[in-house]
Amino acid sequence: MTRNTSSNTSWNAQVALEQNTRYNVTQIHGQRIFGPPPDWEGSPPPRGCEVYICNIPLNVFENELLPLFQSVGRIYKFRLMMDYNGLNRGFAFVNYAHEKEAIFAVKTLNNHEIRPGHSLHVLVSIDKCHLYLGGLPRDKYKMEILLEMKILTDGVKDVILGPVDEGASRPSNYGFVYVHYASHTAATNARRKLMRSPFYLWRKLIDVQWPTPGEVAKVQNLRFTVPRLHEHLGGRAINGSSASSETSTQMKQ
């Protein structure tokens, strides 16, 4: 079986970079990893040293990306997400040796035009403290969902909806929300619990996923731009006792 052109380009780029940089190269779970560098000593870099790159053209590979991101700092590890056709999946992660290098990469390379009309988006990667919930009934408002998630999981800080109509008497959701947890550990434990078996809320099967770092950046922005939905409720009590009882019973089964 012969490789297609894109796959050949990707493969040749991998071989050349491995020879030139002497980085260890592995491919596992849909990602190709360069690093750590052969002369690295000591522990891996601490939190805050990783950046997230998205909007990568699908036929752009490490032979272009790695030198570009090496130009602003020493790379500890580079991870490009790959599909089974030999193309990349449009995003990657770069772990720098120092936090200041990650910050400089964001300032320098965000909106860098790597192809005509294709600008990279570069963000500081943060710990996963949010869960995406999809498939929700659209007539449920923020406080109802928040109450349910606090009953079912620990460490819930907030529920974040997408843009809503500020003039609506009862603002609802678009069928999905992001649940904000106090820590990555709390979010991980919640995800593990909710995915243990099919998860239902209000008799709807709910899709539970990690959001991408790009989504998280949008979520962080929504926290400050979306109106505080509880203020629209005029202090009304939340009639969620029956739903809470139903879902709590379900999770115990």
MIMI-612322 format. One line per 8 residues: number of its first residue (from 1); for each residue x, y, z of N, C-alpha, C. Coordinates in nm, 2 decimals. Layout:
<rs>
NUM) X:Y:Z:X:Y:Z:X:Y:Z  ...
</rs>
This chain:
<rs>
1) 0.08:-0.12:0.00:0.00:0.00:0.00:0.09:0.13:0.00  0.06:0.22:-0.09:0.14:0.34:-0.10:0.08:0.45:-0.01  0.16:0.54:0.04:0.12:0.65:0.11:0.07:0.76:0.02  -0.03:0.84:0.06:-0.07:0.96:-0.02:0.03:1.07:0.00  0.02:1.18:-0.08:0.12:1.28:-0.08:0.13:1.35:0.06  0.02:1.38:0.12:0.02:1.44:0.25:0.09:1.35:0.36  0.06:1.22:0.35:0.12:1.13:0.44:0.27:1.12:0.42  0.32:1.12:0.29:0.46:1.12:0.26:0.53:1.24:0.31
9) 0.46:1.36:0.30:0.52:1.48:0.35:0.54:1.47:0.50  0.43:1.43:0.57:0.44:1.41:0.71:0.55:1.32:0.75  0.56:1.20:0.69:0.66:1.10:0.73:0.80:1.16:0.70  0.82:1.22:0.59:0.95:1.27:0.56:0.99:1.38:0.65  0.90:1.46:0.69:0.92:1.57:0.79:0.96:1.51:0.92  0.90:1.40:0.96:0.93:1.34:1.09:1.07:1.28:1.09  1.10:1.22:0.98:1.24:1.15:0.97:1.35:1.26:0.97  1.33:1.37:0.90:1.43:1.47:0.89:1.45:1.54:1.02
17) 1.33:1.58:1.09:1.34:1.64:1.22:1.41:1.55:1.32  1.38:1.43:1.32:1.44:1.33:1.41:1.59:1.33:1.40  1.64:1.33:1.27:1.78:1.33:1.25:1.84:1.46:1.28  1.78:1.57:1.25:1.84:1.71:1.27:1.84:1.75:1.42  1.73:1.72:1.49:1.72:1.77:1.63:1.76:1.67:1.73  1.76:1.54:1.69:1.79:1.43:1.78:1.69:1.42:1.89  1.57:1.48:1.87:1.46:1.46:1.97:1.41:1.32:1.96  1.36:1.26:2.07:1.29:1.14:2.07:1.16:1.16:2.01
25) 1.11:1.07:1.92:0.99:1.08:1.85:0.90:0.96:1.87  0.78:0.98:1.92:0.69:0.87:1.94:0.55:0.91:1.88  0.48:0.81:1.84:0.34:0.83:1.80:0.25:0.74:1.87  0.15:0.79:1.95:0.06:0.71:2.03:-0.07:0.79:2.05  -0.18:0.71:2.05:-0.31:0.77:2.08:-0.34:0.89:1.99  -0.31:0.88:1.86:-0.35:0.99:1.77:-0.26:1.11:1.78  -0.15:1.11:1.84:-0.06:1.22:1.85:0.09:1.18:1.82  0.16:1.27:1.76:0.30:1.25:1.73:0.38:1.35:1.82
33) 0.47:1.29:1.90:0.54:1.36:2.01:0.69:1.37:1.98  0.74:1.50:1.98:0.88:1.52:1.97:0.93:1.57:2.11  1.03:1.50:2.16:1.08:1.54:2.29:1.07:1.43:2.39  1.13:1.45:2.51:1.21:1.56:2.55:1.34:1.56:2.47  1.42:1.68:2.47:1.55:1.69:2.41:1.65:1.59:2.47  1.74:1.54:2.39:1.83:1.44:2.44:1.92:1.48:2.56  1.94:1.61:2.57:2.03:1.66:2.68:1.95:1.71:2.80  1.82:1.68:2.80:1.74:1.74:2.91:1.78:1.67:3.04
41) 1.80:1.75:3.15:1.82:1.69:3.28:1.72:1.75:3.38  1.68:1.66:3.48:1.59:1.71:3.58:1.45:1.68:3.55  1.36:1.74:3.62:1.22:1.72:3.61:1.16:1.79:3.49  1.04:1.75:3.44:0.97:1.82:3.33:0.94:1.96:3.38  0.92:2.06:3.28:0.88:2.19:3.32:0.75:2.20:3.40  0.74:2.30:3.49:0.62:2.31:3.57:0.50:2.35:3.49  0.38:2.36:3.56:0.26:2.41:3.49:0.28:2.55:3.45  0.21:2.59:3.34:0.22:2.72:3.29:0.32:2.74:3.17
49) 0.39:2.63:3.14:0.49:2.63:3.03:0.44:2.58:2.90  0.31:2.54:2.89:0.26:2.48:2.77:0.16:2.58:2.70  0.17:2.58:2.56:0.08:2.66:2.48:0.00:2.56:2.39  -0.11:2.61:2.36:-0.21:2.54:2.27:-0.21:2.61:2.13  -0.19:2.54:2.02:-0.20:2.60:1.89:-0.32:2.54:1.81  -0.40:2.62:1.76:-0.51:2.57:1.67:-0.52:2.65:1.54  -0.61:2.61:1.46:-0.62:2.67:1.32:-0.50:2.63:1.24  -0.44:2.52:1.26:-0.33:2.47:1.18:-0.38:2.41:1.05
57) -0.34:2.46:0.93:-0.38:2.39:0.81:-0.35:2.24:0.82  -0.43:2.16:0.76:-0.42:2.01:0.78:-0.30:1.95:0.72  -0.24:2.02:0.62:-0.12:1.97:0.55:0.01:2.04:0.60  0.00:2.10:0.72:0.12:2.16:0.78:0.17:2.07:0.89  0.31:2.04:0.88:0.36:1.94:0.98:0.48:2.00:1.06  0.55:1.91:1.13:0.65:1.96:1.22:0.77:2.03:1.15  0.79:2.00:1.02:0.90:2.06:0.96:0.89:2.21:0.95  0.76:2.26:0.96:0.74:2.41:0.96:0.71:2.45:1.10
65) 0.63:2.37:1.18:0.58:2.42:1.31:0.69:2.42:1.41  0.77:2.31:1.42:0.87:2.30:1.52:0.98:2.41:1.51  1.04:2.44:1.39:1.13:2.55:1.39:1.07:2.69:1.42  0.94:2.71:1.38:0.88:2.83:1.41:0.87:2.85:1.56  0.82:2.75:1.64:0.81:2.76:1.78:0.94:2.75:1.86  1.04:2.69:1.80:1.17:2.69:1.86:1.23:2.83:1.85  1.19:2.91:1.76:1.25:3.04:1.74:1.23:3.14:1.86  1.13:3.10:1.94:1.10:3.19:2.06:1.13:3.13:2.19
73) 1.19:3.01:2.19:1.22:2.95:2.32:1.26:2.80:2.30  1.32:2.74:2.41:1.36:2.60:2.41:1.24:2.51:2.43  1.22:2.42:2.34:1.10:2.33:2.35:1.14:2.21:2.42  1.06:2.17:2.52:1.07:2.05:2.60:1.00:1.94:2.52  0.88:1.96:2.48:0.80:1.86:2.41:0.70:1.93:2.31  0.69:1.87:2.20:0.59:1.92:2.09:0.50:1.80:2.06  0.37:1.83:2.06:0.27:1.72:2.03:0.17:1.77:1.92  0.18:1.70:1.81:0.09:1.73:1.70:-0.02:1.62:1.69
81) -0.15:1.67:1.69:-0.26:1.57:1.69:-0.28:1.52:1.54  -0.28:1.39:1.52:-0.28:1.33:1.39:-0.41:1.25:1.37  -0.45:1.24:1.24:-0.56:1.15:1.21:-0.50:1.02:1.14  -0.59:0.93:1.10:-0.54:0.81:1.04:-0.51:0.82:0.89  -0.54:0.94:0.83:-0.51:0.96:0.69:-0.38:1.03:0.67  -0.30:1.05:0.78:-0.17:1.12:0.76:-0.18:1.27:0.77  -0.30:1.32:0.79:-0.31:1.47:0.81:-0.31:1.50:0.96  -0.28:1.63:0.99:-0.30:1.67:1.13:-0.44:1.70:1.15
89) -0.48:1.71:1.28:-0.62:1.74:1.32:-0.64:1.89:1.35  -0.55:1.97:1.31:-0.57:2.12:1.32:-0.52:2.18:1.45  -0.46:2.10:1.55:-0.42:2.16:1.67:-0.30:2.08:1.73  -0.22:2.15:1.81:-0.10:2.09:1.87:-0.07:2.16:2.00  0.02:2.10:2.08:0.06:2.16:2.21:0.22:2.17:2.21  0.27:2.28:2.26:0.41:2.30:2.28:0.44:2.32:2.42  0.53:2.24:2.48:0.57:2.26:2.62:0.71:2.32:2.62  0.72:2.44:2.67:0.85:2.51:2.68:0.92:2.48:2.81
97) 1.05:2.51:2.81:1.14:2.49:2.92:1.10:2.58:3.04  1.05:2.70:3.00:1.02:2.80:3.10:0.89:2.87:3.07  0.82:2.92:3.17:0.69:2.98:3.16:0.71:3.11:3.08  0.81:3.19:3.10:0.83:3.31:3.02:0.84:3.29:2.87  0.89:3.17:2.83:0.90:3.14:2.69:0.76:3.11:2.63  0.68:3.04:2.71:0.54:3.02:2.67:0.46:3.15:2.65  0.48:3.24:2.75:0.41:3.37:2.74:0.46:3.45:2.62  0.59:3.44:2.59:0.65:3.51:2.47:0.60:3.45:2.34
105) 0.58:3.31:2.34:0.53:3.25:2.22:0.39:3.30:2.19  0.30:3.31:2.29:0.17:3.36:2.27:0.17:3.50:2.21  0.25:3.59:2.27:0.26:3.73:2.23:0.32:3.74:2.09  0.41:3.65:2.06:0.48:3.66:1.93:0.41:3.59:1.81  0.36:3.47:1.84:0.31:3.39:1.73:0.16:3.38:1.72  0.08:3.43:1.82:-0.06:3.43:1.80:-0.09:3.52:1.68  -0.18:3.47:1.59:-0.22:3.53:1.46:-0.11:3.53:1.36  0.00:3.45:1.38:0.10:3.43:1.28:0.04:3.37:1.15
113) 0.06:3.43:1.04:0.00:3.37:0.91:0.10:3.27:0.86  0.07:3.14:0.88:0.15:3.03:0.83:0.12:2.99:0.69  0.01:3.02:0.64:-0.03:3.01:0.50:-0.12:3.13:0.47  -0.12:3.17:0.34:-0.21:3.28:0.30:-0.35:3.26:0.35  -0.40:3.35:0.43:-0.54:3.33:0.49:-0.55:3.24:0.60  -0.44:3.18:0.65:-0.45:3.09:0.77:-0.36:3.14:0.88  -0.41:3.20:0.98:-0.34:3.25:1.09:-0.35:3.15:1.21  -0.24:3.12:1.27:-0.24:3.04:1.39:-0.30:3.11:1.51
121) -0.37:3.04:1.59:-0.41:3.09:1.72:-0.33:3.02:1.83  -0.27:3.10:1.91:-0.18:3.04:2.01:-0.22:3.09:2.15  -0.25:3.00:2.24:-0.30:3.03:2.37:-0.22:2.96:2.48  -0.21:3.02:2.60:-0.15:2.94:2.71:-0.24:2.83:2.75  -0.19:2.71:2.75:-0.28:2.59:2.79:-0.30:2.59:2.94  -0.42:2.57:2.98:-0.45:2.57:3.13:-0.50:2.44:3.17  -0.50:2.41:3.30:-0.56:2.29:3.36:-0.70:2.28:3.32  -0.75:2.15:3.30:-0.89:2.13:3.26:-0.97:2.13:3.38
129) -1.05:2.24:3.40:-1.14:2.26:3.51:-1.28:2.27:3.47  -1.31:2.24:3.34:-1.44:2.25:3.29:-1.48:2.12:3.22  -1.61:2.09:3.22:-1.67:1.98:3.15:-1.78:2.04:3.05  -1.78:1.98:2.93:-1.88:2.01:2.84:-2.00:1.92:2.86  -2.12:1.97:2.87:-2.24:1.88:2.88:-2.33:1.92:2.76  -2.35:1.82:2.67:-2.44:1.84:2.55:-2.56:1.76:2.56  -2.67:1.80:2.48:-2.79:1.73:2.48:-2.89:1.77:2.59  -2.87:1.88:2.65:-2.96:1.92:2.76:-3.09:1.97:2.70
137) -3.20:1.96:2.78:-3.33:2.02:2.74:-3.31:2.17:2.74  -3.36:2.23:2.63:-3.33:2.38:2.62:-3.42:2.47:2.70  -3.51:2.41:2.77:-3.60:2.49:2.86:-3.54:2.50:3.00  -3.43:2.44:3.03:-3.37:2.45:3.16:-3.27:2.57:3.17  -3.29:2.64:3.28:-3.21:2.76:3.29:-3.09:2.73:3.39  -3.00:2.83:3.40:-2.88:2.81:3.47:-2.89:2.75:3.61  -2.97:2.81:3.69:-2.98:2.76:3.83:-3.03:2.62:3.84  -3.12:2.58:3.76:-3.16:2.44:3.76:-3.05:2.34:3.73
145) -2.97:2.38:3.63:-2.86:2.29:3.59:-2.75:2.29:3.70  -2.72:2.41:3.75:-2.62:2.42:3.86:-2.66:2.34:3.98  -2.79:2.34:4.02:-2.84:2.26:4.13:-2.82:2.12:4.11  -2.85:2.07:3.99:-2.84:1.93:3.96:-2.69:1.88:3.96  -2.60:1.96:3.90:-2.46:1.92:3.90:-2.40:1.93:4.04  -2.44:2.02:4.13:-2.39:2.02:4.26:-2.44:1.90:4.34  -2.56:1.85:4.31:-2.61:1.73:4.38:-2.53:1.60:4.33  -2.50:1.60:4.20:-2.44:1.48:4.14:-2.29:1.47:4.15
153) -2.22:1.59:4.15:-2.07:1.59:4.16:-2.02:1.69:4.26  -1.90:1.67:4.30:-1.84:1.76:4.40:-1.75:1.87:4.33  -1.74:1.98:4.40:-1.65:2.08:4.35:-1.70:2.18:4.24  -1.83:2.18:4.22:-1.89:2.26:4.11:-1.88:2.41:4.16  -1.83:2.49:4.08:-1.82:2.64:4.11:-1.93:2.72:4.03  -1.95:2.67:3.90:-2.04:2.75:3.82:-2.09:2.67:3.70  -2.19:2.72:3.64:-2.24:2.66:3.51:-2.24:2.78:3.41  -2.18:2.76:3.30:-2.17:2.87:3.20:-2.24:2.84:3.07
161) -2.33:2.92:3.04:-2.41:2.91:2.92:-2.35:2.99:2.80  -2.40:2.96:2.68:-2.36:3.05:2.57:-2.44:3.18:2.57  -2.42:3.26:2.47:-2.49:3.39:2.46:-2.64:3.37:2.47  -2.71:3.45:2.54:-2.86:3.44:2.56:-2.92:3.57:2.53  -3.05:3.57:2.51:-3.13:3.69:2.49:-3.16:3.75:2.63  -3.09:3.87:2.65:-3.10:3.94:2.78:-3.25:3.98:2.81  -3.33:4.00:2.70:-3.47:4.04:2.73:-3.56:3.93:2.76  -3.51:3.80:2.75:-3.60:3.69:2.77:-3.64:3.68:2.92
169) -3.77:3.65:2.94:-3.82:3.64:3.08:-3.76:3.52:3.15  -3.73:3.42:3.08:-3.67:3.30:3.13:-3.56:3.25:3.04  -3.44:3.31:3.05:-3.33:3.27:2.96:-3.30:3.12:2.97  -3.29:3.06:2.85:-3.26:2.91:2.85:-3.12:2.89:2.79  -3.09:2.76:2.76:-2.96:2.73:2.71:-2.97:2.69:2.56  -2.86:2.67:2.50:-2.86:2.62:2.36:-2.85:2.47:2.35  -2.88:2.40:2.45:-2.86:2.25:2.45:-2.73:2.21:2.51  -2.64:2.30:2.54:-2.51:2.26:2.60:-2.47:2.37:2.70
177) -2.39:2.33:2.80:-2.33:2.42:2.89:-2.19:2.37:2.93  -2.11:2.46:2.99:-1.98:2.42:3.05:-1.99:2.43:3.20  -1.96:2.32:3.27:-1.96:2.32:3.41:-1.81:2.35:3.46  -1.80:2.45:3.55:-1.67:2.49:3.60:-1.65:2.43:3.73  -1.54:2.36:3.75:-1.51:2.29:3.88:-1.39:2.37:3.95  -1.38:2.34:4.07:-1.28:2.41:4.16:-1.14:2.37:4.12  -1.12:2.25:4.06:-0.98:2.21:4.03:-0.99:2.10:3.92  -0.87:2.07:3.86:-0.87:1.97:3.76:-0.91:1.83:3.82
185) -0.86:1.81:3.95:-0.90:1.68:4.01:-1.05:1.67:4.03  -1.12:1.78:4.07:-1.26:1.77:4.08:-1.33:1.74:3.95  -1.28:1.81:3.84:-1.34:1.79:3.71:-1.31:1.65:3.66  -1.19:1.59:3.69:-1.16:1.46:3.65:-1.25:1.36:3.72  -1.27:1.37:3.85:-1.35:1.28:3.93:-1.50:1.29:3.88  -1.55:1.41:3.85:-1.68:1.43:3.80:-1.70:1.36:3.66  -1.60:1.38:3.58:-1.61:1.31:3.44:-1.61:1.16:3.46  -1.53:1.11:3.54:-1.52:0.96:3.56:-1.66:0.91:3.62
193) -1.72:0.98:3.71:-1.84:0.94:3.77:-1.96:0.95:3.66  -1.96:1.06:3.59:-2.07:1.08:3.49:-2.06:0.98:3.37  -1.94:0.94:3.34:-1.92:0.85:3.23:-1.92:0.70:3.26  -1.94:0.68:3.39:-1.94:0.54:3.43:-2.05:0.45:3.37  -2.16:0.52:3.34:-2.27:0.46:3.27:-2.34:0.57:3.19  -2.43:0.54:3.10:-2.51:0.64:3.03:-2.57:0.74:3.13  -2.54:0.87:3.11:-2.58:0.98:3.20:-2.70:1.05:3.15  -2.80:1.06:3.23:-2.93:1.12:3.19:-2.96:1.24:3.29
201) -3.01:1.35:3.23:-3.07:1.46:3.31:-3.20:1.49:3.24  -3.31:1.50:3.33:-3.44:1.52:3.28:-3.48:1.43:3.16  -3.44:1.30:3.18:-3.46:1.19:3.08:-3.40:1.22:2.95  -3.30:1.30:2.94:-3.22:1.32:2.82:-3.08:1.26:2.84  -3.04:1.19:2.74:-2.90:1.14:2.74:-2.80:1.25:2.72  -2.71:1.27:2.81:-2.62:1.38:2.81:-2.48:1.34:2.77  -2.42:1.42:2.67:-2.29:1.40:2.62:-2.19:1.47:2.71  -2.09:1.40:2.77:-1.99:1.46:2.86:-1.86:1.45:2.80
209) -1.79:1.56:2.78:-1.66:1.57:2.72:-1.57:1.67:2.78  -1.44:1.66:2.76:-1.35:1.77:2.79:-1.36:1.87:2.68  -1.37:2.00:2.71:-1.36:2.10:2.61:-1.22:2.12:2.56  -1.20:2.16:2.44:-1.06:2.19:2.40:-1.01:2.32:2.46  -0.88:2.34:2.47:-0.83:2.47:2.52:-0.89:2.59:2.45  -0.92:2.58:2.32:-0.98:2.69:2.25:-1.12:2.72:2.31  -1.19:2.61:2.33:-1.33:2.63:2.39:-1.32:2.69:2.53  -1.22:2.65:2.61:-1.20:2.70:2.74:-1.18:2.85:2.74
217) -1.09:2.90:2.64:-1.07:3.04:2.63:-1.20:3.11:2.61  -1.29:3.06:2.52:-1.42:3.12:2.50:-1.50:3.12:2.62  -1.50:3.01:2.70:-1.57:3.00:2.82:-1.53:3.10:2.92  -1.40:3.12:2.93:-1.35:3.22:3.03:-1.40:3.36:2.99  -1.41:3.39:2.86:-1.47:3.51:2.81:-1.62:3.52:2.84  -1.69:3.41:2.82:-1.83:3.41:2.85:-1.86:3.44:2.99  -1.77:3.40:3.08:-1.80:3.42:3.23:-1.82:3.57:3.26  -1.76:3.65:3.17:-1.76:3.80:3.20:-1.86:3.87:3.11
225) -1.91:3.80:3.00:-1.99:3.87:2.90:-2.14:3.82:2.91  -2.16:3.70:2.95:-2.30:3.65:2.96:-2.37:3.71:3.08  -2.49:3.76:3.06:-2.56:3.82:3.18:-2.58:3.71:3.29  -2.59:3.76:3.41:-2.61:3.67:3.52:-2.75:3.63:3.53  -2.77:3.51:3.49:-2.91:3.46:3.46:-2.99:3.46:3.59  -2.93:3.44:3.70:-3.01:3.44:3.82:-3.08:3.57:3.85  -3.02:3.68:3.80:-3.07:3.81:3.82:-3.20:3.83:3.74  -3.22:3.75:3.63:-3.34:3.75:3.55:-3.45:3.68:3.62
233) -3.42:3.60:3.72:-3.53:3.51:3.78:-3.61:3.59:3.88  -3.56:3.71:3.92:-3.64:3.79:4.01:-3.65:3.73:4.15  -3.55:3.65:4.19:-3.55:3.59:4.32:-3.65:3.47:4.33  -3.70:3.42:4.22:-3.79:3.30:4.23:-3.72:3.18:4.28  -3.79:3.10:4.36:-3.74:2.98:4.41:-3.72:2.88:4.30  -3.62:2.79:4.31:-3.60:2.69:4.21:-3.68:2.57:4.24  -3.77:2.53:4.15:-3.85:2.41:4.17:-3.78:2.29:4.10  -3.67:2.25:4.17:-3.59:2.14:4.11:-3.59:2.02:4.19
241) -3.68:2.01:4.29:-3.67:1.90:4.39:-3.70:1.77:4.32  -3.80:1.76:4.23:-3.84:1.64:4.17:-3.73:1.59:4.08  -3.67:1.68:4.00:-3.56:1.65:3.91:-3.44:1.60:3.98  -3.41:1.67:4.09:-3.30:1.63:4.17:-3.31:1.49:4.23  -3.43:1.46:4.28:-3.45:1.33:4.33:-3.44:1.22:4.23  -3.49:1.25:4.11:-3.48:1.16:4.00:-3.34:1.13:3.95  -3.26:1.23:3.93:-3.13:1.21:3.88:-3.04:1.15:3.99  -3.06:1.19:4.12:-2.98:1.14:4.23:-3.00:0.99:4.24
249) -3.12:0.95:4.23:-3.16:0.81:4.24:-3.09:0.73:4.13  -3.09:0.79:4.01:-3.04:0.73:3.89:-2.89:0.70:3.91  -2.82:0.80:3.96:-2.67:0.79:3.97:-2.63:0.68:4.08  -2.72:0.66:4.17:-2.69:0.56:4.28:-2.71:0.42:4.23  -2.78:0.40:4.12:-2.82:0.27:4.07:-2.70:0.21:4.00
</rs>
